[in-house]
C-alpha cells in the first residue's frame, strides 16, 4: 500500500546498519539447508517447542492467557477448549498449523488474510471479516493516561487498500528490485497501519511474518518462535511501529525503524537456531526443557501420568530421568511410593 507506491520505493534508502542486518540473515539462510540435511532429529525436537511458544506468546501479547496446565494439551490437540480464551488459543494453533503445512500453496492475497483471521479468531462473530467501523491504536503512558497513537485506514477504504497492498507486494516481488525480507517487512508494516480487522490484527501480522518468510525460503520460523522473540522485545516492537507509522497516510513515513526490528527478529531467531544445532544432544536437551517446564509449572500434587499428559511426545523414561534430576537438586519432592506416588514442587 503506502510503502509500495512507486515514489516511496524510489526514495527508500537502506542505511548501512540495515544492510548489515540483512546480510547476516542472508548468511544464516545459506546454512539452513545444511542444518536440515545433517541435523533433522534436532530440528524435529525444536518444532514442538516452537509451536507451543508461538501460540502462548502471540496470544499473551494480546492479553489472552490460559492456565499452564491447559496450554500444552490445547496446542497439541489433546483437549477441547472450555473458555473463550482457550478458543483463541486453539484458533491460533490451527492458523499456525495451516501456515506451517500449506505455505507453499498459500497465495498472498486479501482472501488468504481473511482466512487466516477466521482461523485465528475462531468463535468470534466477525472472524474473517474486514472491520465494519473505524478503529484507533491506543497507548498508555507511565501514569496510565490514554492517548491515540495512530489512526488506521477507515473501514470504508480498508477493502480497497488491502487489495492494493497485496497487488503492490506481488508486483515488487516480481521486479526483484528490493530484497525479499525488506518487502516482507514493508508488507507487515502496511498491514498493521491499515489494521483491517476489529480485533486480532497483531496475531494475523505474526502469521503473515511467518508465511512471508516461508515463501521466501527462510525456514527459521519453523524451529524458533518469532512470536516469543517479539514478546521478549515488546517495548522495541511497539516503539519501532510507532516511529515507522508516523506520516504513513501521506507516504512520508520512515520505515527504517521497523525494517531494523523485523530483520533483528529474523537474525535473533537464526542465531538461536545456530546455537541449538551446533550444541550436543540438542534433541534430548530440547525435550528435557519441555518436561522441566511442565513439572515446575505444576501447582499442588501431581503424578507421572500428569506430566505424560502434558508432554505426549516424550518417553516415560525421559520424564522419570528429569524427575530424578530435579529431586536431586531439591526442586521437587516425592510423596508416597508405587502407583500412588505424587510429586510436589518445593
C-alpha positions as CSV (number, residue, x, y, z in Angstrom):
1,X,0.0,0.0,0.0
2,X,1.7,3.3,1.1
3,X,5.1,1.6,1.3
4,X,4.7,0.1,-2.1
5,X,3.9,3.3,-4.0
6,X,6.4,4.0,-6.8
7,X,7.6,7.3,-5.3
8,X,8.1,5.9,-1.9
9,X,10.2,2.9,-3.1
10,X,12.3,5.2,-5.3
11,X,13.4,7.3,-2.4
12,X,13.7,4.4,0.1
13,X,17.4,4.1,1.2
14,X,18.7,1.3,3.4
15,X,21.2,2.5,5.9
16,X,24.4,0.6,6.5
17,X,23.1,-0.9,9.7
18,X,20.0,-2.2,7.9
19,X,22.2,-3.7,5.2
20,X,24.3,-5.3,7.8
21,X,21.3,-7.0,9.4
22,X,20.1,-8.1,6.0
23,X,23.5,-9.6,5.2
24,X,23.5,-11.6,8.4
25,X,20.1,-13.0,7.7
26,X,21.1,-14.0,4.2
27,X,24.3,-15.7,5.6
28,X,22.2,-17.7,8.0
29,X,19.8,-18.6,5.2
30,X,22.7,-20.1,3.3
31,X,23.4,-22.5,6.2
32,X,19.8,-23.7,6.8
33,X,19.9,-26.4,4.1
34,X,23.0,-27.9,5.7
35,X,21.3,-27.9,9.1
36,X,18.2,-29.5,7.7
37,X,20.1,-32.3,6.0
38,X,22.5,-33.0,8.8
39,X,20.5,-32.4,12.0
40,X,16.9,-33.5,11.2
41,X,16.5,-35.1,14.6
42,X,17.4,-31.8,16.3
43,X,15.1,-29.7,14.2
44,X,12.3,-32.2,14.8
45,X,12.7,-31.7,18.5
46,X,12.6,-28.0,18.1
47,X,9.4,-27.9,16.1
48,X,7.1,-28.8,19.0
49,X,8.7,-26.3,21.3
50,X,8.4,-23.5,18.7
51,X,4.7,-24.2,18.2
52,X,3.9,-24.1,21.9
53,X,5.9,-20.9,22.4
54,X,4.3,-19.3,19.3
55,X,0.8,-19.9,20.4
56,X,1.5,-18.9,24.0
57,X,3.4,-15.7,23.2
58,X,1.2,-14.4,20.4
59,X,-1.9,-14.7,22.5
60,X,-0.2,-13.3,25.6
61,X,0.9,-10.2,23.7
62,X,-2.8,-9.6,23.1
63,X,-3.7,-10.2,26.8
64,X,-5.0,-13.7,26.3
65,X,-3.7,-16.3,28.8
66,X,-4.8,-19.7,30.0
67,X,-3.7,-22.0,32.8
68,X,-0.3,-23.5,32.2
69,X,-1.7,-27.0,32.7
70,X,-4.2,-26.4,29.9
71,X,-1.8,-24.8,27.3
72,X,0.1,-27.9,26.0
73,X,-3.0,-30.2,25.7
74,X,-4.8,-27.4,23.8
75,X,-1.8,-26.7,21.5
76,X,-1.2,-30.4,20.8
77,X,-4.9,-31.0,20.1
78,X,-5.3,-33.3,23.2
79,X,-8.1,-31.2,24.8
80,X,-11.1,-29.2,23.8
81,X,-11.5,-25.5,24.7
82,X,-13.6,-24.7,27.8
83,X,-13.4,-20.9,27.7
84,X,-13.3,-18.1,25.1
85,X,-9.5,-17.6,25.9
86,X,-9.0,-21.3,25.2
87,X,-10.9,-21.0,21.9
88,X,-8.5,-18.3,20.9
89,X,-5.5,-20.5,21.8
90,X,-6.9,-23.3,19.7
91,X,-7.7,-20.9,16.8
92,X,-4.2,-19.5,16.6
93,X,-2.8,-23.0,16.8
94,X,-4.9,-24.0,13.8
95,X,-3.9,-20.9,11.8
96,X,-0.3,-21.6,12.6
97,X,-0.6,-25.2,11.5
98,X,-2.1,-24.1,8.2
99,X,0.9,-21.8,7.5
100,X,3.4,-24.5,8.5
101,X,1.9,-27.2,6.4
102,X,0.5,-25.3,3.4
103,X,2.7,-22.2,3.0
104,X,3.9,-23.2,-0.5
105,X,0.3,-23.3,-1.7
106,X,-0.9,-20.2,0.1
107,X,-1.1,-17.0,-2.1
108,X,-0.6,-13.6,-0.5
109,X,-4.0,-12.0,-1.2
110,X,-6.9,-10.5,0.7
111,X,-8.9,-13.7,0.8
112,X,-6.0,-15.6,2.3
113,X,-5.6,-12.9,5.0
114,X,-9.3,-13.1,5.9
115,X,-9.0,-16.9,6.1
116,X,-6.0,-16.7,8.5
117,X,-8.1,-14.3,10.6
118,X,-11.0,-16.6,10.5
119,X,-8.9,-19.4,11.9
120,X,-7.0,-17.3,14.5
121,X,-10.3,-15.6,15.7
122,X,-12.3,-18.8,15.6
123,X,-15.6,-18.3,17.6
124,X,-15.7,-14.5,17.2
125,X,-18.8,-13.2,15.4
126,X,-16.7,-11.2,12.9
127,X,-13.9,-13.7,12.3
128,X,-12.6,-13.4,8.7
129,X,-14.4,-10.1,8.1
130,X,-12.9,-6.7,7.5
131,X,-13.7,-4.1,10.2
132,X,-17.2,-2.5,9.9
133,X,-16.3,0.6,11.9
134,X,-13.2,2.8,12.2
135,X,-10.7,2.0,14.9
136,X,-7.8,3.7,16.7
137,X,-4.5,2.5,18.1
138,X,-4.4,3.5,21.8
139,X,-1.4,3.7,24.1
140,X,-1.0,4.5,27.8
141,X,1.9,6.4,29.4
142,X,3.6,5.5,32.7
143,X,0.9,7.4,34.6
144,X,-1.9,5.4,32.8
145,X,-3.0,8.3,30.7
146,X,-4.6,7.3,27.4
147,X,-3.7,8.8,24.0
148,X,-4.3,7.9,20.4
149,X,-1.0,6.7,18.9
150,X,-2.2,6.1,15.3
151,X,-5.5,6.3,13.4
152,X,-5.6,3.4,10.8
153,X,-7.3,3.3,7.5
154,X,-11.1,3.8,7.7
155,X,-13.4,0.9,7.5
156,X,-14.7,2.2,4.1
157,X,-11.3,2.2,2.5
158,X,-10.0,-1.0,4.1
159,X,-11.1,-3.5,1.3
160,X,-9.5,-1.3,-1.4
161,X,-6.3,-0.7,0.5
162,X,-5.9,-4.4,1.2
163,X,-6.3,-5.2,-2.5
164,X,-3.7,-2.5,-3.3
165,X,-1.3,-3.9,-0.6
166,X,-1.4,-7.4,-2.0
167,X,-1.1,-6.3,-5.6
168,X,1.8,-3.9,-4.7
169,X,3.7,-6.7,-2.9
170,X,3.2,-9.1,-5.8
171,X,4.4,-6.6,-8.4
172,X,7.5,-5.7,-6.4
173,X,8.3,-9.3,-5.7
174,X,8.4,-9.9,-9.5
175,X,10.8,-7.0,-10.1
176,X,13.4,-8.3,-7.8
177,X,14.4,-4.7,-7.0
178,X,14.5,-5.0,-3.3
179,X,15.5,-7.9,-1.1
180,X,12.6,-10.2,-0.2
181,X,12.9,-9.7,3.5
182,X,12.6,-5.9,3.0
183,X,9.4,-6.4,1.0
184,X,8.1,-8.8,3.7
185,X,8.8,-6.2,6.4
186,X,7.1,-3.4,4.4
187,X,4.1,-5.7,3.8
188,X,3.6,-6.3,7.5
189,X,4.1,-2.6,8.4
190,X,1.4,-1.6,5.9
191,X,-0.9,-4.3,7.1
192,X,-0.6,-3.0,10.7
193,X,-1.2,0.5,9.6
194,X,-4.3,-0.5,7.7
195,X,-5.4,-2.5,10.7
196,X,-8.1,-4.2,8.7
197,X,-9.9,-6.2,11.4
198,X,-11.8,-5.1,14.5
199,X,-9.6,-7.4,16.6
200,X,-6.7,-9.9,16.1
201,X,-4.6,-7.7,13.8
202,X,-1.4,-8.4,15.8
203,X,-2.0,-12.1,15.7
204,X,-2.5,-12.1,11.9
205,X,0.6,-9.8,11.4
206,X,2.7,-12.5,13.1
207,X,1.1,-15.2,11.0
208,X,1.9,-13.2,7.9
209,X,5.5,-12.7,9.1
210,X,5.8,-16.5,9.2
211,X,4.1,-17.0,5.9
212,X,6.2,-14.4,4.0
213,X,9.5,-15.7,5.4
214,X,8.5,-19.2,4.4
215,X,7.6,-18.2,0.9
216,X,11.0,-16.5,0.5
217,X,12.8,-19.7,1.7
218,X,13.6,-18.5,5.2
219,X,12.7,-21.6,7.3
220,X,13.8,-20.4,10.8
221,X,10.2,-19.7,11.9
222,X,9.5,-23.4,11.8
223,X,12.0,-24.1,14.5
224,X,12.3,-20.9,16.5
225,X,9.3,-18.9,17.6
226,X,9.1,-15.4,16.1
227,X,6.2,-14.7,18.5
228,X,8.3,-15.4,21.6
229,X,11.2,-13.2,20.3
230,X,8.7,-10.4,19.7
231,X,7.1,-10.8,23.1
232,X,10.6,-10.7,24.7
233,X,11.3,-7.4,22.8
234,X,7.8,-6.0,23.1
235,X,8.9,-2.5,24.0
236,X,11.1,-2.2,21.0
237,X,8.4,-3.7,18.8
238,X,5.9,-1.0,19.7
239,X,8.5,1.7,19.5
240,X,9.6,0.7,16.0
241,X,6.0,0.5,14.9
242,X,5.2,3.9,16.4
243,X,8.2,5.6,14.6
244,X,7.6,4.0,11.2
245,X,3.9,4.6,11.2
246,X,4.3,8.4,11.5
247,X,3.3,10.1,8.2
248,X,2.2,6.7,6.7
249,X,-1.1,8.0,5.3
250,X,0.9,10.6,3.3
251,X,3.6,8.1,2.3
252,X,6.1,10.2,4.2
253,X,6.9,7.6,6.8
254,X,10.4,6.3,7.6
255,X,10.3,2.5,7.5
256,X,13.8,2.1,8.8
257,X,13.0,1.6,12.4
258,X,10.5,-1.1,11.5
259,X,12.9,-2.7,9.0
260,X,15.6,-2.9,11.6
261,X,13.3,-4.5,14.2
262,X,11.9,-7.0,11.6
263,X,15.4,-8.0,10.4
264,X,16.7,-8.2,14.0
265,X,13.9,-10.6,14.9
266,X,14.9,-12.9,12.0
267,X,18.5,-12.6,12.9
268,X,17.9,-13.4,16.6
269,X,15.9,-16.5,15.5
270,X,18.6,-17.7,13.2
271,X,21.3,-17.1,15.9
272,X,19.4,-19.1,18.4
273,X,18.8,-21.9,15.9
274,X,22.5,-21.9,15.0
275,X,23.4,-22.3,18.7
276,X,21.0,-25.1,19.1
277,X,22.0,-27.2,16.1
278,X,25.7,-26.6,17.0
279,X,25.2,-28.0,20.5
280,X,25.4,-31.6,21.6
281,X,22.4,-33.8,22.3
282,X,20.0,-31.0,21.4
283,X,17.1,-33.3,20.8
284,X,17.3,-34.7,24.3
285,X,18.0,-31.2,25.7
286,X,15.1,-29.7,23.9
287,X,12.7,-32.3,25.2
288,X,14.2,-32.1,28.7
289,X,13.4,-28.4,28.8
290,X,9.8,-29.2,27.8
291,X,9.5,-31.7,30.7
292,X,11.2,-29.5,33.2
293,X,9.0,-26.5,32.4
294,X,5.9,-28.7,32.7
295,X,7.0,-30.0,36.1
296,X,7.9,-26.7,37.6
297,X,4.6,-25.1,36.5
298,X,2.6,-27.7,38.4
299,X,0.5,-26.5,41.3
300,X,-0.1,-28.8,44.2
301,X,0.4,-32.6,43.9
302,X,0.9,-34.2,40.6
303,X,1.8,-37.6,39.2
304,X,4.0,-39.1,36.5
305,X,0.8,-39.6,34.4
306,X,0.0,-35.8,34.7
307,X,3.4,-35.0,33.1
308,X,2.9,-37.6,30.4
309,X,-0.4,-36.0,29.5
310,X,1.3,-32.6,29.2
311,X,4.3,-33.9,27.3
312,X,2.9,-36.6,25.0
313,X,5.9,-36.6,22.6
314,X,8.4,-37.7,25.2
315,X,9.0,-41.1,26.7
316,X,8.2,-42.1,30.3
317,X,11.8,-43.0,30.8
318,X,12.9,-39.4,30.0
319,X,10.3,-38.0,32.3
320,X,11.5,-40.2,35.1
321,X,15.0,-39.1,34.5
322,X,14.1,-35.4,34.7
323,X,12.0,-36.0,37.8
324,X,15.1,-37.7,39.4
325,X,17.4,-34.8,38.4
326,X,15.0,-32.2,39.9
327,X,14.6,-34.2,43.1
328,X,18.4,-34.4,43.4
329,X,18.5,-30.6,43.0
330,X,15.9,-30.4,45.8
331,X,13.4,-28.6,43.5
332,X,10.7,-31.2,43.9
333,X,9.9,-33.9,46.4
334,X,8.3,-37.3,46.2
335,X,5.3,-38.3,48.4
336,X,4.4,-41.9,48.6
337,X,5.5,-44.9,46.6
338,X,4.4,-47.1,43.7
339,X,1.4,-46.2,41.5
340,X,0.0,-43.8,44.1
341,X,3.2,-41.8,44.3
342,X,2.8,-38.0,44.0
343,X,5.3,-35.2,43.4
344,X,5.3,-31.6,44.7
345,X,7.2,-28.6,43.6
346,X,9.0,-27.1,46.6
